[in-house]
Amino acid sequence: MEPVINLADVQAVSAGGGHSMALTRDGQVFAWGYNGCGRLGDGTDETRSTPVAVQDLEDVICISAGGGHSMALTRDGKVFAWGYNRYGQLGDGTRENRSTPVAVPGLEDVISISAGCGYSLALTRDGQVFAWGSNEGGQLGNGTHEDRLTPVAVPGLEDVISISAGGCHSMALTSNGQVFAWGGNNYGQLGDGTGEDRSTPVAVQELEDVISISVGDYHSMALTRDGKVFAWGDNECGQLGDGTSEIWLTPVAVQDLEDVISISAGECHSMALTRDGKVFAWGSNFSGGLGDGTREIRLTPVAVLGLEDVVSISAGGSHSMALTRDGQVFAWGYNGHGQLGNESDHGEDSEQESDGEREEVCKYCNIPNTPEENKWRIGHCRGENQCLISLDEQLNNRKAVYLISPSGGKFAYTTTEILKWLKNKNTNPGSSEVIPNSRELVYSLEGIVQFQEDAS
């Protein structure tokens, strides 16, 4: 496996939805991949297949790549953010996208940050948690469902030592090894034994002596002091690693792992790092994000090929990253926006070493095509006219939007379908099986308004 080019002496990495970040030992931040809304922080919106320096930052000690925005923490405890800002996730009191970092006001003495999908978290030295941005599922934890453009305190938490933001839910770890969660809970990702959303923190059941946590889109992970890994929530692609595809409302043990020292939850896959520097992954694998040389979904952990002496890992949307002891960065999986940083053509995914024949794939996104009867299956392309990647190009011209269904699936709809739906709210675009929730537009509500105006 070849390392990410033009990077050296890296101390931290973070994989986002379609972009990647790295922090060097001298406090500089680099980013590459999809640059919609300026999430790379280089002052442009140009997608980059190799690392570029994030502007106007120095003495950074922590980074976090979210679904459409990025964050950095400086040594003096200040937080900066840039990229997509539709829900106020940059925390600067506006909804304006930023292509260079802006300071998040109202925060002092911050020691940790986490960027989710449309919202952000920060942890201060005194153990308090702050949140801002999208709050539809209650993921800000302040007892409301109102978006916040600046940080608000999360009540009911004390002595927090770690935080993690995901798709629509959040987690916090306290110094006594307890885990708390809040936000969306449609897959049981809060781990409280129910499927009810929570706008304030609740304790995750059946866990103790936890030392690390990580939140994915709709699943959650925890690492205990004895090196064991637990997971709960959505499991459609096997991302819980228990050998099944069953949803779990409380934590279950991940199989075939021991002596783990670090974990990372991605969109639909999971990763673990063991004390001997080896990396394991499981779950969705349609773009080779598990690094086992195949595109097969894995219900239990498999070893990532071609890596040794790894010290840090990060799971993103459909790609994965690893940092080795000598400061080199490696990335594999989906590369539709250049997020692997290897200067290869966009769409050329990395699977590590594959001996088998590849499935027939979509010419736009390089994702396996899905038979008509399974076209709603997550992780497969829905065909040329509905390809999520080709539609990305149309989004800038307001020809298409993403919607999130009540069940949590993300689907793309063309202008024609949206117009049809707007004219008859009882008509669901694309499928009668999935009813879109118009409150959750991944890109912009203005897109729907524009469609409605065009229809008149």
C-alpha positions, 0 to 999 in steps of 0.5 A: 500500500502506498502512503498519501503523497506530499505528507510527512511527520503527521501526528493525527488523521481524521476521515470525513464524509468525502474528505480527509484531514491530517495534522503534522507535528508542527501544528499545521493542518492539511486536507484533501478530497471533496471541497464542496462549501469549502470544507478543505479550508484552502479558500476555494471549493475545488476538489483536491486529490492531494493534500493542501494546507488549511489556511489561517491556522497555526499551533493546532493540536486536534482535528476533526472531519465531519460530514460537510465541515471541518474543525481544529483545536489550537493549543490555547484552547480555541476552536475553529471551523469551516465548510458547510454551515446550513445548520450553524455547525460552524458556530460563528452565529451565521449560516454562511459557508466558509472556505477558510477557518473561522473562530467559534465564539463563546468557548474557552479552555477546550481540550477536545472537539468532534465534527458530526453530520451538520453539528459539532461538539466541544469538551472543556477542561472542566468536563463540560460539553458544548454543542451547536448546529443541527438539532432535529434529533436532539443531538445537541442534548439541550432538551430542545430540537432547535438548531443553534448557531453558537455553542450551548451547554449539554446539561446533566453531564459531569466530569466528561473526558471524551466526546464523539459526534455522529450522524444524528446522535452524540456520546460522552465518556465520563472519568468513571468509565460510564457512557452517555448518549443523546439524539436520534435513536431510530436504530437503538444507537443510544444504547438505552434499550429503546428506539426513542430519540432523546434530547438530553443525555441517557446512560448506555446500558450494560457497559462499564470500565470504558476508556474510549468511544466512537459514533458512526452514522447510526451505530456506536462503539465503546472500548473497555479497559480490558481491550474488548470492543462493544457496539450497538445500533444499526447493523444492516451491513454488519458494522456491529461485528457480532456475526449478524445483521440484526439491530441491537438496542444495547451493546453487544461484543464485537467478535474475534478481537482482543488487546484493542487500544483504539476504535473508530466508527464510520458511516456503515463500517467500523475499525479497531487497532490492536496493541501490536499495530494491526488494524481490523475492520468490518461492515460495509465494503462496497468500495473496499473500505475494509482493506481486505482485498474484496468488496464483500460485507463482513459481519466480523472483523477482518485484518486490513492488508499491507499495514504495520506499526499503525498508531492511529485510525479513522473511519469515514463515509466509505473510506478509511485512514491509518497513521503509522509510527513513522508519521506516514498516512495511508488511505483506502476505500472510496475515492470518488472525490480524491479523498485517498490523497494518492493523486489517482483519478477520482472514482478509482477506489483502493481495495488493497490486494484483490484476487477476485473479479470485480462486480459490474460497477456504475461508471459514475461512482464505481459502486456495484450496480444493484439488481432492480429488486434490491435497488433500495439496498444501502451501499449499492448504486441505484443506476445511472439516473439515480447515481449518488455521485453523478447527482453530486455534480447536479446538486450545484445546479439544483437539479437534484437533492438528497433526502433522508427517510424516516428509517434513516436511509439517504436517497437522491432525487432528480428534479422531475421526481421532486416536482412530482412530489411537491405537486402531490404530497401523497406521491413519493418520488422514486418508491412507495416504500420510502417516504422522504422527510423534507425536514432533513435536506442534506444540502439545502432547503432552498433547493426545494423552494427553487424547485417549487418556484420553477414548477409554477 
